[in-house]
Amino acid sequence: MTPKKRKDIITGLLFVSPWLIGFALFSFYPIIASLYYSLTQFVGIGTPKWIGFTNYPSLIRDELFWISLYNTIYYLVFAVPIGFAIALGLALIMNFNVKEKSIYRTILYFPSILPVYASAFIWLWMFNPQLGIINALLDKLGIQGPGWIGSPEWSKPSIILMAQWGAGGSAIIFLAALQDVPRELYEAAELDGAGRWYKFRHITLPSISPVILFHIIMAVNGAFQLFDAPYIMTGGGPANSTLFYTLYLYRNAFQYSKMGYASAMAWILFILNLGTAIVIFKTSLRWVYYRGG
Amino acid sequence: MSVSRKGVRFLKILKAQVITRLILIAVCIPFLLPFFWMLSTALKTLPQTVAYPPVLIPNPIVWDNFREAVLTIPFFTYFKNTSIYVGFSILGTIISCPLVAYGLSIVRWPGRDSLLILILATMMIPFPVTMIPLFVLFSKLGWINSYKPLIIPTFFGTPFFIFLLRQFFMTIPPSLSDAARIDGASELTIFTRVILPLCKPALGVVALFQFLGSWNNFLGPLIYLMEESKYPLSLGLQDYRSTHTVQWNLFMAASTLVVIPTVVIFFLTQRRIIEGIHLTGIKE
């Protein structure tokens, strides 16, 4: 190794050293510790008591574990595709070329940067069955509104509906991608007599597919970690219908002081999340097109 | 012939100008509805708040709700706590992330691209996995019930922001830093004198995203803070709601006050947000 090369390595390492230290302390160590805790009985203070794999079979026998997993998968299965369709639809609409388009874009985008807790407070009040505006408007149309967040049947759909208020965040990323689709592609297709749907299906979608993949992976991560909205709005109820996985994990860790048990839950979450991401990524090889690649 | 052609053109313009706008407005209405309901409630008297059927437009308009809300809910304490948290986490991010990004872009050394991939991979670690050991670690350090667990890690860099800045640094022509090197400048001098002044817009983007991240954080403060007097707005308002019979007009007034800083920041930095999206390069 030349002295110059050695000097470059030392310089490079010095500059990245804050992250290296941070990674060791705040990512690497916690992951390993979490795996270790998952094999122990641990209340958070004192020494964890080694119990081997006992936590994992206990989880399988825990009814609430399955309920929370079911709720989370329910959310994932509905919220991710709905969220994608709405975000893409919003992006197409934001792309309409009218003079005052920035006003519409602002209106559609802005809710996505609000704190979830603020949205949760507002929607809690919107969803109020007697005093909220949603049922008041439905009533004017002659429809008797449901109990929304307070009813076991409607609580999950309500949280999914509320999440769509923030769809503008993904929409703006889709919009940036839409604007990058080369015009020549559309012009060439038009010469061949292609219709609107054909152009959307065979030019727009493939061109923005890398962004779609990014969106879906982030949305799946978000679904597995859904916490703020159910914690604030329902606390898991009614009848555990919004007891989502991360909420139940939090309860075990910080309310019941079952840190070992919660760590086992965390590792199952990690594997499920990573597994889903890998499956999506693998299938994406068939539908994602990389320009020039 | 010419009349019908004119007619066709007229219809086309009508379609473009009117129907497009009708669609846009129809889609925007449900997105505005929550804001309308929040403001409308924030300005109502208590009887009007709980009237059935719901009152849409408040009459009279009670501006005093805002004053009462900040007095009933210790709003300024929460706001002060939030501001300290937001301020220091932005400081940490602004100090650490450019340094790391510099080491991943301007300095040429073997292994830096593998390191970048590792940094990006850590973004896939769900917070619930690390949160229990972090809590145990921070309680051993005596940091629980303070903002240290939320602020100090920002001084060690955040993967997404490092990536963002690295993307920006890669667009800076290498000839700039190379010229400085030939003149005998140290890497630290190149970093502070050449690169940092050029990356102010990108730093702005990162500061903005960190603002939103800290201002919006709920789970972090929930885990680490125990005493009500230390709560940020997120926990403070939630605590108020869960321990009092909620007067929704006051509570919506307080929510409005939480939304306003985000509105202000948004309008001050609108262009930066768009730049940030382009910087990530995920559209490629």
Interface residues (C-beta under 8 A of the other chain):
Chain A: K5 D8 I9 T11 G12 L13 L14 F15 V16 P18 W19 I21 G22 F23 L25 F26 S27 Y29 P30 I31 A33 S34 Y37 G44 I45 L90 I93 F96 V98 Y104 T106 I107 L108 F110 P111 I113 L114 P115 V116 Y117 A118 S119 F121 I122 W123 W125 M126 Q130 L131 G132 I133 A136 D139 W165 G168 I172 I173 A176 A177 D180 I208 P210 V211 F214 N221 F224 Q225 F227 D228 Y231 I232 T246 L249 Y250 A253 F254 M259 A262 S263 M265 A266 W267 L269 F270 N273 L274 A277 R291
Chain B: Q17 T20 R21 I23 L24 V27 C28 F31 L32 L33 P34 F35 F36 W37 M38 T41 T49 V50 A51 Y52 P53 P54 L56 S96 L99 V100 Y102 G103 L104 V107 R108 W109 P110 G111 R112 L115 L118 I119 T122 M124 I125 P126 F127 P128 V129 T130 M131 I132 P133 L134 F135 V136 L137 S139 P153 F155 F156 G157 P159 I162 E187 F191 L212 W215 N216 F218 L219 L222 I223 S234 L237 Q238 R241 W248 F251 M252 S255 V258 V259 T262 V263 F266 Q270 I273 I274 I277 H278 I282 K283 E284
